[in-house]
């Protein structure tokens, strides 16, 4: 517990957290006259209207219980947010004092870590991934933390965006062990289910400074509803609850999430993940035959990273045919990232590249 408390900004514990009407309610009510809501439902617009005029639970107990079953953790170690982006932002706000503390990232990686730090006024330390393998340089990361004790958060994206590879589990746990009491190690597992590997959430009990961030956006088709799940020590979850927005999840999001994580919803999601993984392997093999493609990297995610001689020209040519790819040459020499679509979408991509199975 003390290893975590000592890392949190003191003013976070000193502040009085916002207390919403739903938080203050000690038991469910039949008549809600406590939150200045309009008592009448909104105009019917083709979606279920029941309850949209009422504020939702900030941390819906039914969802927390369901995620506790899924991840095998007590509800006190779960925090729900508007996507993983909000969780990342809250972690930086909680642990990094502006102008004093900082984060460590491993480029090329997800840009949101750096963005959240910039908003908070926290410094950003960069230890690049090892060339070729794009694995963590754990020795260099530890040396950077030794050199600057102001580093409070170490972000690890696994599978990494944009390189698509899973990080070595032993390296991540070594960082957590060595940095206990000095920094939090935040593991972004948004694409993990495409890898077929277990979550580091199983190691939380042994590593109190380990935080795992998950989402339903990438794996369970809810990018439009925004749901992030943070798995951490109960003290970390308590800190995030102190500074979270009053109502992170909408009523419609709560309904959609509940359906997605039901037994039937999880089975449906697993089937779509399996289809995407199969398509990923097929598309990767086909792309490797394209003369313009220098290299196609292995992937543990739902996207592929390739290298080509002229990324801008390739992306522009496909955009002219209505197919959008992501030029990542600013972070990977010759890099282009493409998401795996439906078989029909992938076939159209391959045809556009003049490939035929």
C-alpha positions in Angstrom: 0.0 0.0 0.0 2.7 2.5 1.0 4.6 1.8 -2.3 1.6 3.2 -4.1 0.6 6.0 -1.8 4.0 7.5 -1.9 3.8 7.9 -5.7 0.5 9.7 -5.8 0.5 13.5 -5.9 -0.2 14.6 -2.3 -2.8 17.2 -3.5 -4.9 14.3 -4.9 -5.4 12.9 -1.4 -5.9 16.4 0.0 -8.7 17.3 -2.5 -12.3 16.7 -1.9 -13.6 14.5 -4.8 -16.7 15.4 -6.7 -19.7 13.6 -5.2 -22.6 13.1 -7.7 -26.2 12.5 -6.7 -25.8 8.8 -7.8 -22.7 8.4 -5.6 -24.4 9.9 -2.5 -27.5 7.7 -2.9 -27.4 5.0 -0.3 -30.0 2.8 -1.9 -32.0 2.6 -5.1 -34.9 5.1 -5.3 -38.3 4.9 -7.0 -38.5 8.6 -7.5 -35.4 10.6 -8.4 -35.6 14.3 -7.4 -32.0 14.7 -6.5 -30.1 15.5 -9.7 -32.0 18.3 -11.5 -32.9 15.9 -14.3 -35.8 16.3 -16.7 -38.4 13.7 -15.5 -39.7 13.1 -19.1 -38.0 10.8 -21.7 -36.4 12.5 -24.7 -37.9 12.6 -28.2 -38.2 9.1 -29.7 -35.5 8.6 -32.3 -35.2 5.0 -33.1 -33.3 3.9 -30.0 -34.5 2.7 -26.6 -35.4 5.8 -24.6 -36.0 4.3 -21.2 -33.7 5.8 -18.6 -31.9 8.3 -20.9 -33.3 11.2 -18.9 -31.5 10.0 -15.8 -27.8 10.0 -14.8 -26.3 6.6 -14.8 -24.2 4.9 -12.1 -20.6 6.3 -12.3 -19.3 2.8 -11.8 -22.2 0.4 -12.6 -22.1 -2.4 -10.1 -23.5 -4.9 -12.5 -20.7 -4.3 -15.0 -18.1 -4.3 -12.2 -19.3 -7.7 -11.0 -19.3 -9.1 -14.6 -15.8 -7.9 -15.2 -14.7 -9.2 -11.9 -15.9 -12.7 -13.0 -14.1 -12.3 -16.4 -10.7 -11.2 -15.0 -10.8 -13.1 -11.7 -10.4 -10.0 -9.6 -12.4 -8.3 -6.8 -14.5 -5.3 -7.9 -12.3 -3.1 -5.8 -9.6 -3.6 -8.4 -11.6 -2.5 -11.4 -12.3 0.9 -12.8 -14.5 1.8 -15.8 -13.8 4.8 -18.1 -14.7 6.3 -21.4 -12.3 4.3 -23.3 -8.7 3.6 -22.4 -7.7 7.1 -23.4 -9.5 8.5 -20.3 -7.8 6.0 -18.0 -4.4 7.0 -19.4 -5.2 10.7 -18.9 -6.4 10.1 -15.3 -3.3 8.1 -14.4 -1.0 10.9 -15.6 -3.1 13.5 -13.7 -3.0 11.4 -10.5 0.7 10.6 -10.5 2.5 13.4 -12.3 2.7 16.9 -10.8 3.1 19.5 -13.5 6.6 20.7 -14.0 8.1 18.2 -11.7 7.2 14.6 -12.6 7.4 12.6 -15.9 6.5 9.5 -17.8 8.7 7.0 -19.7 7.6 5.7 -23.1 9.1 3.3 -25.6 8.8 4.7 -29.2 7.5 3.9 -31.6 4.4 3.5 -29.6 0.9 4.8 -28.9 0.9 8.6 -29.0 -1.8 9.1 -26.3 0.8 8.6 -23.5 2.8 11.6 -24.7 -0.3 13.7 -25.3 -1.6 13.1 -21.8 1.7 14.1 -20.4 1.8 17.3 -22.4 -1.6 18.3 -21.2 -0.6 17.7 -17.6 2.8 19.5 -18.0 4.7 16.3 -17.3 8.1 15.5 -18.9 8.4 12.7 -21.4 11.4 10.3 -21.4 12.0 8.1 -24.4 13.7 4.8 -24.5 13.3 3.3 -28.0 12.3 -0.3 -28.6 15.2 -2.5 -29.6 15.7 -2.3 -33.4 14.6 -5.3 -35.4 12.7 -7.1 -32.6 10.8 -4.0 -31.3 11.1 -5.4 -27.8 11.7 -3.5 -24.6 15.2 -2.4 -23.7 14.6 -3.1 -20.0 18.1 -2.2 -19.0 18.0 1.2 -20.6 14.5 1.8 -19.2 15.7 1.1 -15.7 18.8 3.3 -16.2 16.5 6.1 -17.3 14.4 5.7 -14.1 17.6 5.7 -12.0 18.8 8.9 -13.7 15.5 10.7 -13.1 13.5 9.7 -9.9 10.8 12.1 -11.2 9.6 9.4 -13.6 6.3 8.2 -12.0 4.7 6.2 -14.9 6.3 3.8 -17.3 4.0 3.0 -20.2 4.3 -0.4 -22.0 2.0 -1.1 -25.0 1.6 -4.8 -25.5 0.7 -5.7 -28.2 2.4 -2.5 -29.4 0.8 0.1 -31.7 2.1 0.5 -34.4 4.5 -2.5 -34.5 1.8 -5.0 -33.5 4.0 -7.3 -31.4 3.5 -8.5 -27.9 6.2 -7.5 -25.3 8.2 -10.0 -23.4 6.3 -10.8 -20.2 9.4 -11.4 -18.1 10.8 -8.0 -19.1 7.6 -6.2 -18.0 7.5 -8.0 -14.7 11.2 -7.3 -14.1 10.4 -3.6 -14.6 7.5 -3.8 -12.2 9.7 -5.5 -9.6 12.6 -3.2 -9.9 10.5 0.0 -9.9 8.2 -0.9 -7.0 7.9 2.1 -4.8 9.5 4.3 -7.4 7.2 4.2 -10.5 4.0 2.6 -11.7 4.2 0.3 -14.7 1.2 0.7 -16.9 0.6 -2.0 -19.5 -1.7 -1.2 -22.3 -3.4 -4.5 -23.4 -6.0 -3.1 -25.8 -5.2 -5.7 -28.5 -4.3 -8.6 -26.3 -7.1 -11.0 -27.2 -5.8 -11.1 -30.8 -2.5 -12.5 -29.5 -4.1 -15.5 -27.7 -1.8 -14.9 -24.6 -2.9 -14.3 -21.0 -3.2 -10.9 -19.4 -0.7 -9.5 -17.0 -3.6 -8.8 -14.7 -2.8 -12.3 -13.2 0.3 -10.8 -11.8 -1.2 -7.8 -10.0 -1.2 -9.5 -6.6 2.6 -9.9 -6.7 3.3 -6.4 -8.2 1.3 -3.6 -6.5 2.7 -1.0 -8.9 1.5 -2.8 -12.0 -1.6 -1.4 -13.8 -3.3 -3.1 -16.8 -5.5 -1.1 -19.1 -8.0 -3.0 -21.3 -10.9 -1.9 -23.6 -13.9 -3.2 -25.5 -13.2 -1.0 -28.5 -10.7 -3.1 -30.4 -11.7 -6.6 -29.5 -15.5 -6.5 -28.9 -16.7 -4.0 -31.5 -17.6 -1.2 -29.1 -15.3 1.6 -30.4 -18.4 3.8 -30.8 -19.5 3.4 -27.2 -16.1 3.9 -25.5 -15.4 1.6 -22.6 -12.0 1.2 -20.9 -11.3 -1.2 -18.0 -8.4 -0.5 -15.7 -7.2 -3.4 -13.5 -5.0 -2.4 -10.6 -4.4 -2.4 -6.9 -7.4 -1.2 -5.0 -5.5 1.9 -3.8 -4.9 2.9 -7.4 -8.6 2.4 -8.3 -9.5 4.5 -5.3 -7.3 7.3 -6.6 -8.8 7.2 -10.1 -12.3 7.3 -8.6 -11.3 10.5 -6.7 -10.6 12.4 -9.9 -12.9 10.7 -12.5 -15.6 12.7 -14.3 -19.0 12.4 -12.5 -20.6 10.0 -15.1 -18.0 8.4 -17.3 -20.3 6.0 -19.1 -23.6 6.8 -20.8 -26.8 4.8 -20.3 -26.6 3.4 -23.8 -22.9 2.5 -23.3 -23.8 0.6 -20.1 -26.5 -1.3 -22.0 -24.2 -2.1 -24.9 -21.3 -3.2 -22.6 -23.6 -5.4 -20.6 -24.7 -7.2 -23.7 -21.1 -7.5 -25.1 -19.8 -9.1 -21.9 -22.7 -11.5 -21.4 -21.9 -15.2 -22.0 -23.5 -14.9 -25.4 -21.8 -11.6 -26.2 -18.3 -12.9 -25.3 -18.9 -16.0 -27.4 -19.9 -13.8 -30.3 -16.8 -11.6 -29.8 -14.5 -14.6 -29.6 -15.8 -15.8 -33.0 -15.2 -12.4 -34.6 -11.7 -12.3 -33.1 -11.0 -15.8 -34.5 -12.1 -14.6 -38.0 -10.0 -11.5 -37.8 -6.9 -13.6 -36.8 -7.4 -15.9 -39.7 -7.8 -13.0 -42.1 -4.7 -11.3 -40.6 -2.6 -14.4 -41.5 -4.1 -14.6 -45.0 -3.5 -10.9 -45.7 0.0 -11.0 -44.3 0.9 -13.9 -46.6 -0.6 -12.1 -49.6 1.1 -8.8 -48.9 4.5 -10.5 -48.7 4.2 -11.3 -52.4 3.8 -7.6 -53.4 6.9 -6.3 -55.0 6.4 -2.8 -53.5 6.3 -4.3 -50.0 9.8 -4.6 -48.4 8.6 -6.3 -45.2 5.5 -7.3 -43.4 5.9 -7.6 -39.7 4.5 -10.4 -37.6 1.3 -9.3 -35.7 -0.3 -10.1 -32.4 -3.0 -7.5 -33.0 -5.8 -6.8 -35.5 -3.6 -4.8 -37.8 -0.4 -5.3 -39.8 2.6 -3.1 -40.2 4.5 -3.2 -43.4 7.4 -1.3 -44.9 7.4 0.0 -48.5 9.6 2.3 -50.6 7.1 5.1 -50.8 4.4 5.1 -48.1 2.8 8.3 -49.1 2.4 7.2 -52.7 0.9 3.9 -51.7 -1.5 5.4 -49.2 -2.6 8.1 -51.8 -3.1 5.5 -54.5 -5.4 3.4 -52.3 -7.2 6.5 -51.0 -8.1 7.4 -54.5 -9.8 4.0 -54.7 -11.6 4.6 -51.5 -9.4 2.5 -49.3 -7.8 4.2 -46.3 -4.5 3.0 -44.8 -2.4 4.8 -42.1 1.0 6.3 -43.1 3.3 5.6 -40.2 6.5 6.6 -41.9 6.9 9.4 -39.3 7.7 6.7 -36.7 8.8 3.7 -38.8 11.0 4.1 -41.8 8.7 3.3 -44.8 5.9 2.2 -42.4 2.3 1.7 -43.4 -0.3 0.3 -41.0 -3.5 -1.4 -42.1 -6.3 -2.8 -40.1 -7.8 -6.2 -40.9 -11.3 -5.8 -42.2 -13.9 -8.3 -43.4 -12.9 -10.9 -46.0 -14.7 -8.8 -48.6 -12.8 -5.6 -47.5 -9.5 -7.4 -47.5 -10.2 -8.9 -51.0 -10.8 -5.4 -52.2 -7.6 -4.2 -50.7 -5.7 -7.0 -52.4 -7.3 -6.3 -55.7 -6.3 -2.7 -55.4 -2.8 -3.8 -54.9 -3.2 -6.0 -58.0 -3.1 -9.2 -56.0 -5.3 -12.2 -56.6 -5.5 -15.3 -54.5 
